[in-house]
């Protein structure tokens, strides 16, 4: 597959044909190379390294041009949460707040300009923070975060 445009939901790995040591790379390019694992998306690597969209595209284009990258996938599954996770979030919030939880989730999603069916993984921590801030009781806030963390951990922590 020929890559014509770099997008945030692409996943690359290092090429088996050429080593980074064969090419003169800039510091940020080396930083990107160290993050390539065949699982992280371009967007996730960009977030980890605090790269602008322009920097991200320039670096990945150069690494491609040098023959250092192989495209693994371009999949929205790597970018978006499974909608079923919202069932878990709503359950945990409902146990603490009652039936108002579903309304609160929809309001927070609307304020974030997001939807359940196309919610990016990289916005999950912000969603949980926003939902937590709407719980008036500090102990219940902590309880919500403690209960939801194991369920969201696979989405926010790459091991």
PyMOL commands that place a pseudoatom at each C-alpha (Angstrom):
pseudoatom trace, name=CA, resn=UNK, resi=1, chain=A, elem=C, hetatm=0, pos=[0.000, 0.000, 0.000]
pseudoatom trace, name=CA, resn=UNK, resi=2, chain=A, elem=C, hetatm=0, pos=[1.423, 3.374, -1.033]
pseudoatom trace, name=CA, resn=UNK, resi=3, chain=A, elem=C, hetatm=0, pos=[1.070, 6.158, 1.511]
pseudoatom trace, name=CA, resn=UNK, resi=4, chain=A, elem=C, hetatm=0, pos=[0.124, 9.497, -0.003]
pseudoatom trace, name=CA, resn=UNK, resi=5, chain=A, elem=C, hetatm=0, pos=[-1.037, 11.318, 3.132]
pseudoatom trace, name=CA, resn=UNK, resi=6, chain=A, elem=C, hetatm=0, pos=[-0.074, 10.818, 6.778]
pseudoatom trace, name=CA, resn=UNK, resi=7, chain=A, elem=C, hetatm=0, pos=[-3.097, 10.603, 9.086]
pseudoatom trace, name=CA, resn=UNK, resi=8, chain=A, elem=C, hetatm=0, pos=[-3.363, 10.257, 12.858]
pseudoatom trace, name=CA, resn=UNK, resi=9, chain=A, elem=C, hetatm=0, pos=[-4.948, 6.801, 12.723]
pseudoatom trace, name=CA, resn=UNK, resi=10, chain=A, elem=C, hetatm=0, pos=[-2.105, 5.167, 10.776]
pseudoatom trace, name=CA, resn=UNK, resi=11, chain=A, elem=C, hetatm=0, pos=[0.091, 2.609, 12.491]
pseudoatom trace, name=CA, resn=UNK, resi=12, chain=A, elem=C, hetatm=0, pos=[3.693, 2.063, 11.382]
pseudoatom trace, name=CA, resn=UNK, resi=13, chain=A, elem=C, hetatm=0, pos=[6.598, -0.167, 12.361]
pseudoatom trace, name=CA, resn=UNK, resi=14, chain=A, elem=C, hetatm=0, pos=[10.256, 0.058, 11.464]
pseudoatom trace, name=CA, resn=UNK, resi=15, chain=A, elem=C, hetatm=0, pos=[11.107, -1.348, 8.078]
pseudoatom trace, name=CA, resn=UNK, resi=16, chain=A, elem=C, hetatm=0, pos=[12.929, -4.663, 7.992]
pseudoatom trace, name=CA, resn=UNK, resi=17, chain=A, elem=C, hetatm=0, pos=[14.709, -3.450, 4.814]
pseudoatom trace, name=CA, resn=UNK, resi=18, chain=A, elem=C, hetatm=0, pos=[16.603, -0.471, 6.244]
pseudoatom trace, name=CA, resn=UNK, resi=19, chain=A, elem=C, hetatm=0, pos=[18.032, 0.434, 9.636]
pseudoatom trace, name=CA, resn=UNK, resi=20, chain=A, elem=C, hetatm=0, pos=[17.744, 3.921, 11.179]
pseudoatom trace, name=CA, resn=UNK, resi=21, chain=A, elem=C, hetatm=0, pos=[21.523, 3.789, 11.679]
pseudoatom trace, name=CA, resn=UNK, resi=22, chain=A, elem=C, hetatm=0, pos=[21.949, 3.921, 7.901]
pseudoatom trace, name=CA, resn=UNK, resi=23, chain=A, elem=C, hetatm=0, pos=[20.313, 7.359, 7.765]
pseudoatom trace, name=CA, resn=UNK, resi=24, chain=A, elem=C, hetatm=0, pos=[21.145, 10.705, 9.319]
pseudoatom trace, name=CA, resn=UNK, resi=25, chain=A, elem=C, hetatm=0, pos=[18.129, 11.517, 11.512]
pseudoatom trace, name=CA, resn=UNK, resi=26, chain=A, elem=C, hetatm=0, pos=[17.182, 14.613, 13.469]
pseudoatom trace, name=CA, resn=UNK, resi=27, chain=A, elem=C, hetatm=0, pos=[16.560, 14.398, 17.219]
pseudoatom trace, name=CA, resn=UNK, resi=28, chain=A, elem=C, hetatm=0, pos=[12.739, 14.382, 16.855]
pseudoatom trace, name=CA, resn=UNK, resi=29, chain=A, elem=C, hetatm=0, pos=[12.939, 11.750, 14.126]
pseudoatom trace, name=CA, resn=UNK, resi=30, chain=A, elem=C, hetatm=0, pos=[14.924, 9.505, 16.487]
pseudoatom trace, name=CA, resn=UNK, resi=31, chain=A, elem=C, hetatm=0, pos=[12.308, 10.147, 19.166]
pseudoatom trace, name=CA, resn=UNK, resi=32, chain=A, elem=C, hetatm=0, pos=[9.594, 8.961, 16.766]
pseudoatom trace, name=CA, resn=UNK, resi=33, chain=A, elem=C, hetatm=0, pos=[11.641, 5.891, 15.792]
pseudoatom trace, name=CA, resn=UNK, resi=34, chain=A, elem=C, hetatm=0, pos=[11.868, 4.870, 19.459]
pseudoatom trace, name=CA, resn=UNK, resi=35, chain=A, elem=C, hetatm=0, pos=[8.055, 4.947, 19.711]
pseudoatom trace, name=CA, resn=UNK, resi=36, chain=A, elem=C, hetatm=0, pos=[7.358, 2.786, 16.647]
pseudoatom trace, name=CA, resn=UNK, resi=37, chain=A, elem=C, hetatm=0, pos=[6.003, -0.523, 17.909]
pseudoatom trace, name=CA, resn=UNK, resi=38, chain=A, elem=C, hetatm=0, pos=[3.460, -1.507, 15.272]
pseudoatom trace, name=CA, resn=UNK, resi=39, chain=A, elem=C, hetatm=0, pos=[0.620, -0.697, 17.686]
pseudoatom trace, name=CA, resn=UNK, resi=40, chain=A, elem=C, hetatm=0, pos=[0.707, 3.028, 18.483]
pseudoatom trace, name=CA, resn=UNK, resi=41, chain=A, elem=C, hetatm=0, pos=[-0.986, 5.292, 15.992]
pseudoatom trace, name=CA, resn=UNK, resi=42, chain=A, elem=C, hetatm=0, pos=[0.712, 8.314, 14.487]
pseudoatom trace, name=CA, resn=UNK, resi=43, chain=A, elem=C, hetatm=0, pos=[-1.621, 10.435, 16.634]
pseudoatom trace, name=CA, resn=UNK, resi=44, chain=A, elem=C, hetatm=0, pos=[-0.649, 8.630, 19.837]
pseudoatom trace, name=CA, resn=UNK, resi=45, chain=A, elem=C, hetatm=0, pos=[3.064, 9.029, 19.070]
pseudoatom trace, name=CA, resn=UNK, resi=46, chain=A, elem=C, hetatm=0, pos=[2.471, 12.677, 18.261]
pseudoatom trace, name=CA, resn=UNK, resi=47, chain=A, elem=C, hetatm=0, pos=[0.705, 13.175, 21.613]
pseudoatom trace, name=CA, resn=UNK, resi=48, chain=A, elem=C, hetatm=0, pos=[3.447, 11.373, 23.553]
pseudoatom trace, name=CA, resn=UNK, resi=49, chain=A, elem=C, hetatm=0, pos=[6.137, 13.548, 21.975]
pseudoatom trace, name=CA, resn=UNK, resi=50, chain=A, elem=C, hetatm=0, pos=[4.020, 16.740, 21.993]
pseudoatom trace, name=CA, resn=UNK, resi=51, chain=A, elem=C, hetatm=0, pos=[4.413, 17.236, 18.245]
pseudoatom trace, name=CA, resn=UNK, resi=52, chain=A, elem=C, hetatm=0, pos=[2.301, 19.666, 16.240]
pseudoatom trace, name=CA, resn=UNK, resi=53, chain=A, elem=C, hetatm=0, pos=[0.357, 18.242, 13.286]
pseudoatom trace, name=CA, resn=UNK, resi=54, chain=A, elem=C, hetatm=0, pos=[2.829, 19.853, 10.903]
pseudoatom trace, name=CA, resn=UNK, resi=55, chain=A, elem=C, hetatm=0, pos=[5.848, 18.381, 12.735]
pseudoatom trace, name=CA, resn=UNK, resi=56, chain=A, elem=C, hetatm=0, pos=[4.157, 14.990, 12.853]
pseudoatom trace, name=CA, resn=UNK, resi=57, chain=A, elem=C, hetatm=0, pos=[3.451, 14.935, 9.122]
pseudoatom trace, name=CA, resn=UNK, resi=58, chain=A, elem=C, hetatm=0, pos=[6.915, 16.218, 8.180]
pseudoatom trace, name=CA, resn=UNK, resi=59, chain=A, elem=C, hetatm=0, pos=[8.696, 13.666, 10.368]
pseudoatom trace, name=CA, resn=UNK, resi=60, chain=A, elem=C, hetatm=0, pos=[6.653, 10.696, 9.193]
pseudoatom trace, name=CA, resn=UNK, resi=61, chain=A, elem=C, hetatm=0, pos=[6.965, 11.780, 5.534]
pseudoatom trace, name=CA, resn=UNK, resi=62, chain=A, elem=C, hetatm=0, pos=[10.746, 11.997, 5.899]
pseudoatom trace, name=CA, resn=UNK, resi=63, chain=A, elem=C, hetatm=0, pos=[10.958, 8.608, 7.625]
pseudoatom trace, name=CA, resn=UNK, resi=64, chain=A, elem=C, hetatm=0, pos=[8.846, 7.122, 4.825]
pseudoatom trace, name=CA, resn=UNK, resi=65, chain=A, elem=C, hetatm=0, pos=[10.995, 8.795, 2.161]
pseudoatom trace, name=CA, resn=UNK, resi=66, chain=A, elem=C, hetatm=0, pos=[14.113, 7.308, 3.793]
pseudoatom trace, name=CA, resn=UNK, resi=67, chain=A, elem=C, hetatm=0, pos=[12.516, 3.845, 3.613]
pseudoatom trace, name=CA, resn=UNK, resi=68, chain=A, elem=C, hetatm=0, pos=[12.412, 3.375, 7.390]
pseudoatom trace, name=CA, resn=UNK, resi=69, chain=A, elem=C, hetatm=0, pos=[8.672, 2.752, 7.828]
pseudoatom trace, name=CA, resn=UNK, resi=70, chain=A, elem=C, hetatm=0, pos=[6.234, 0.000, 6.954]
pseudoatom trace, name=CA, resn=UNK, resi=71, chain=A, elem=C, hetatm=0, pos=[2.524, 0.712, 7.190]
pseudoatom trace, name=CA, resn=UNK, resi=72, chain=A, elem=C, hetatm=0, pos=[0.827, -1.752, 9.528]
pseudoatom trace, name=CA, resn=UNK, resi=73, chain=A, elem=C, hetatm=0, pos=[-2.742, -0.471, 9.342]
pseudoatom trace, name=CA, resn=UNK, resi=74, chain=A, elem=C, hetatm=0, pos=[-5.066, 2.461, 8.848]
pseudoatom trace, name=CA, resn=UNK, resi=75, chain=A, elem=C, hetatm=0, pos=[-7.991, 1.668, 11.044]
pseudoatom trace, name=CA, resn=UNK, resi=76, chain=A, elem=C, hetatm=0, pos=[-10.545, 3.727, 12.903]
pseudoatom trace, name=CA, resn=UNK, resi=77, chain=A, elem=C, hetatm=0, pos=[-10.536, 0.891, 15.469]
pseudoatom trace, name=CA, resn=UNK, resi=78, chain=A, elem=C, hetatm=0, pos=[-7.127, 2.139, 16.583]
pseudoatom trace, name=CA, resn=UNK, resi=79, chain=A, elem=C, hetatm=0, pos=[-8.493, 5.626, 17.041]
pseudoatom trace, name=CA, resn=UNK, resi=80, chain=A, elem=C, hetatm=0, pos=[-11.967, 5.200, 18.527]
pseudoatom trace, name=CA, resn=UNK, resi=81, chain=A, elem=C, hetatm=0, pos=[-13.317, 3.580, 21.680]
pseudoatom trace, name=CA, resn=UNK, resi=82, chain=A, elem=C, hetatm=0, pos=[-15.716, 0.698, 21.500]
pseudoatom trace, name=CA, resn=UNK, resi=83, chain=A, elem=C, hetatm=0, pos=[-19.179, 2.124, 22.324]
pseudoatom trace, name=CA, resn=UNK, resi=84, chain=A, elem=C, hetatm=0, pos=[-19.620, -0.652, 24.911]
pseudoatom trace, name=CA, resn=UNK, resi=85, chain=A, elem=C, hetatm=0, pos=[-17.178, 1.140, 27.199]
pseudoatom trace, name=CA, resn=UNK, resi=86, chain=A, elem=C, hetatm=0, pos=[-19.805, 3.839, 27.699]
pseudoatom trace, name=CA, resn=UNK, resi=87, chain=A, elem=C, hetatm=0, pos=[-22.071, 1.185, 29.253]
pseudoatom trace, name=CA, resn=UNK, resi=88, chain=A, elem=C, hetatm=0, pos=[-19.383, 0.624, 31.901]
pseudoatom trace, name=CA, resn=UNK, resi=89, chain=A, elem=C, hetatm=0, pos=[-18.857, 4.349, 32.461]
pseudoatom trace, name=CA, resn=UNK, resi=90, chain=A, elem=C, hetatm=0, pos=[-22.600, 4.939, 32.751]
pseudoatom trace, name=CA, resn=UNK, resi=91, chain=A, elem=C, hetatm=0, pos=[-23.010, 2.018, 35.165]
pseudoatom trace, name=CA, resn=UNK, resi=92, chain=A, elem=C, hetatm=0, pos=[-20.281, 3.290, 37.501]
pseudoatom trace, name=CA, resn=UNK, resi=93, chain=A, elem=C, hetatm=0, pos=[-21.626, 6.837, 37.389]
pseudoatom trace, name=CA, resn=UNK, resi=94, chain=A, elem=C, hetatm=0, pos=[-25.223, 5.670, 37.941]
pseudoatom trace, name=CA, resn=UNK, resi=95, chain=A, elem=C, hetatm=0, pos=[-24.272, 3.747, 41.085]
pseudoatom trace, name=CA, resn=UNK, resi=96, chain=A, elem=C, hetatm=0, pos=[-23.043, 7.030, 42.581]
pseudoatom trace, name=CA, resn=UNK, resi=97, chain=A, elem=C, hetatm=0, pos=[-25.408, 9.611, 41.088]
pseudoatom trace, name=CA, resn=UNK, resi=98, chain=A, elem=C, hetatm=0, pos=[-28.543, 7.745, 40.099]
pseudoatom trace, name=CA, resn=UNK, resi=99, chain=A, elem=C, hetatm=0, pos=[-30.404, 8.025, 36.800]
pseudoatom trace, name=CA, resn=UNK, resi=100, chain=A, elem=C, hetatm=0, pos=[-29.100, 11.540, 36.130]
pseudoatom trace, name=CA, resn=UNK, resi=101, chain=A, elem=C, hetatm=0, pos=[-25.811, 9.887, 35.084]
pseudoatom trace, name=CA, resn=UNK, resi=102, chain=A, elem=C, hetatm=0, pos=[-26.928, 9.169, 31.517]
pseudoatom trace, name=CA, resn=UNK, resi=103, chain=A, elem=C, hetatm=0, pos=[-28.052, 12.774, 31.064]
pseudoatom trace, name=CA, resn=UNK, resi=104, chain=A, elem=C, hetatm=0, pos=[-24.757, 14.018, 32.485]
pseudoatom trace, name=CA, resn=UNK, resi=105, chain=A, elem=C, hetatm=0, pos=[-22.758, 11.831, 30.101]
pseudoatom trace, name=CA, resn=UNK, resi=106, chain=A, elem=C, hetatm=0, pos=[-24.688, 13.181, 27.127]
pseudoatom trace, name=CA, resn=UNK, resi=107, chain=A, elem=C, hetatm=0, pos=[-24.192, 16.777, 28.283]
pseudoatom trace, name=CA, resn=UNK, resi=108, chain=A, elem=C, hetatm=0, pos=[-20.463, 16.276, 28.756]
pseudoatom trace, name=CA, resn=UNK, resi=109, chain=A, elem=C, hetatm=0, pos=[-20.170, 14.576, 25.349]
pseudoatom trace, name=CA, resn=UNK, resi=110, chain=A, elem=C, hetatm=0, pos=[-22.054, 17.475, 23.779]
pseudoatom trace, name=CA, resn=UNK, resi=111, chain=A, elem=C, hetatm=0, pos=[-19.767, 20.019, 25.467]
pseudoatom trace, name=CA, resn=UNK, resi=112, chain=A, elem=C, hetatm=0, pos=[-16.762, 18.078, 24.128]
pseudoatom trace, name=CA, resn=UNK, resi=113, chain=A, elem=C, hetatm=0, pos=[-18.412, 17.937, 20.685]
pseudoatom trace, name=CA, resn=UNK, resi=114, chain=A, elem=C, hetatm=0, pos=[-18.104, 14.165, 20.660]
pseudoatom trace, name=CA, resn=UNK, resi=115, chain=A, elem=C, hetatm=0, pos=[-20.436, 11.184, 20.343]
pseudoatom trace, name=CA, resn=UNK, resi=116, chain=A, elem=C, hetatm=0, pos=[-20.426, 7.722, 21.861]
pseudoatom trace, name=CA, resn=UNK, resi=117, chain=A, elem=C, hetatm=0, pos=[-20.006, 5.990, 18.516]
pseudoatom trace, name=CA, resn=UNK, resi=118, chain=A, elem=C, hetatm=0, pos=[-16.977, 8.045, 17.395]
pseudoatom trace, name=CA, resn=UNK, resi=119, chain=A, elem=C, hetatm=0, pos=[-15.162, 8.914, 20.598]
pseudoatom trace, name=CA, resn=UNK, resi=120, chain=A, elem=C, hetatm=0, pos=[-11.379, 9.087, 20.246]
pseudoatom trace, name=CA, resn=UNK, resi=121, chain=A, elem=C, hetatm=0, pos=[-9.287, 7.128, 22.731]
pseudoatom trace, name=CA, resn=UNK, resi=122, chain=A, elem=C, hetatm=0, pos=[-7.039, 10.115, 23.373]
pseudoatom trace, name=CA, resn=UNK, resi=123, chain=A, elem=C, hetatm=0, pos=[-10.024, 12.084, 24.790]
pseudoatom trace, name=CA, resn=UNK, resi=124, chain=A, elem=C, hetatm=0, pos=[-11.005, 9.421, 27.360]
pseudoatom trace, name=CA, resn=UNK, resi=125, chain=A, elem=C, hetatm=0, pos=[-9.008, 10.837, 30.269]
pseudoatom trace, name=CA, resn=UNK, resi=126, chain=A, elem=C, hetatm=0, pos=[-10.598, 14.259, 29.681]
pseudoatom trace, name=CA, resn=UNK, resi=127, chain=A, elem=C, hetatm=0, pos=[-14.064, 12.694, 29.648]
pseudoatom trace, name=CA, resn=UNK, resi=128, chain=A, elem=C, hetatm=0, pos=[-13.465, 10.983, 32.987]
pseudoatom trace, name=CA, resn=UNK, resi=129, chain=A, elem=C, hetatm=0, pos=[-12.091, 14.219, 34.483]
pseudoatom trace, name=CA, resn=UNK, resi=130, chain=A, elem=C, hetatm=0, pos=[-15.113, 16.181, 33.294]
pseudoatom trace, name=CA, resn=UNK, resi=131, chain=A, elem=C, hetatm=0, pos=[-17.563, 13.584, 34.585]
pseudoatom trace, name=CA, resn=UNK, resi=132, chain=A, elem=C, hetatm=0, pos=[-15.746, 13.461, 37.922]
pseudoatom trace, name=CA, resn=UNK, resi=133, chain=A, elem=C, hetatm=0, pos=[-15.923, 17.235, 38.262]
pseudoatom trace, name=CA, resn=UNK, resi=134, chain=A, elem=C, hetatm=0, pos=[-19.726, 17.009, 38.147]
pseudoatom trace, name=CA, resn=UNK, resi=135, chain=A, elem=C, hetatm=0, pos=[-19.818, 14.777, 41.240]
pseudoatom trace, name=CA, resn=UNK, resi=136, chain=A, elem=C, hetatm=0, pos=[-20.274, 17.146, 44.197]
pseudoatom trace, name=CA, resn=UNK, resi=137, chain=A, elem=C, hetatm=0, pos=[-19.099, 14.747, 46.905]
pseudoatom trace, name=CA, resn=UNK, resi=138, chain=A, elem=C, hetatm=0, pos=[-15.283, 14.433, 46.935]
pseudoatom trace, name=CA, resn=UNK, resi=139, chain=A, elem=C, hetatm=0, pos=[-15.420, 10.877, 48.300]
pseudoatom trace, name=CA, resn=UNK, resi=140, chain=A, elem=C, hetatm=0, pos=[-17.783, 9.842, 45.504]
pseudoatom trace, name=CA, resn=UNK, resi=141, chain=A, elem=C, hetatm=0, pos=[-15.470, 11.465, 42.953]
pseudoatom trace, name=CA, resn=UNK, resi=142, chain=A, elem=C, hetatm=0, pos=[-12.613, 9.313, 44.197]
pseudoatom trace, name=CA, resn=UNK, resi=143, chain=A, elem=C, hetatm=0, pos=[-14.823, 6.229, 44.292]
pseudoatom trace, name=CA, resn=UNK, resi=144, chain=A, elem=C, hetatm=0, pos=[-15.908, 6.811, 40.680]
pseudoatom trace, name=CA, resn=UNK, resi=145, chain=A, elem=C, hetatm=0, pos=[-12.319, 7.229, 39.529]
pseudoatom trace, name=CA, resn=UNK, resi=146, chain=A, elem=C, hetatm=0, pos=[-11.171, 4.177, 41.498]
pseudoatom trace, name=CA, resn=UNK, resi=147, chain=A, elem=C, hetatm=0, pos=[-13.976, 2.033, 40.056]
pseudoatom trace, name=CA, resn=UNK, resi=148, chain=A, elem=C, hetatm=0, pos=[-13.655, 3.219, 36.462]
pseudoatom trace, name=CA, resn=UNK, resi=149, chain=A, elem=C, hetatm=0, pos=[-9.864, 3.170, 36.193]
pseudoatom trace, name=CA, resn=UNK, resi=150, chain=A, elem=C, hetatm=0, pos=[-9.488, -0.620, 35.775]
pseudoatom trace, name=CA, resn=UNK, resi=151, chain=A, elem=C, hetatm=0, pos=[-12.071, -0.520, 32.980]
pseudoatom trace, name=CA, resn=UNK, resi=152, chain=A, elem=C, hetatm=0, pos=[-10.456, 2.344, 31.077]
pseudoatom trace, name=CA, resn=UNK, resi=153, chain=A, elem=C, hetatm=0, pos=[-6.825, 1.456, 31.795]
pseudoatom trace, name=CA, resn=UNK, resi=154, chain=A, elem=C, hetatm=0, pos=[-6.362, -0.580, 28.583]
pseudoatom trace, name=CA, resn=UNK, resi=155, chain=A, elem=C, hetatm=0, pos=[-7.412, 2.460, 26.558]
pseudoatom trace, name=CA, resn=UNK, resi=156, chain=A, elem=C, hetatm=0, pos=[-5.202, 5.027, 28.268]
pseudoatom trace, name=CA, resn=UNK, resi=157, chain=A, elem=C, hetatm=0, pos=[-2.084, 3.027, 29.173]
pseudoatom trace, name=CA, resn=UNK, resi=158, chain=A, elem=C, hetatm=0, pos=[-0.021, 1.246, 26.541]
pseudoatom trace, name=CA, resn=UNK, resi=159, chain=A, elem=C, hetatm=0, pos=[2.011, -1.490, 28.194]
for i in range(1, 159): cmd.bond("trace and resi %d" % i, "trace and resi %d" % (i + 1))
show_as sticks, trace
zoom trace
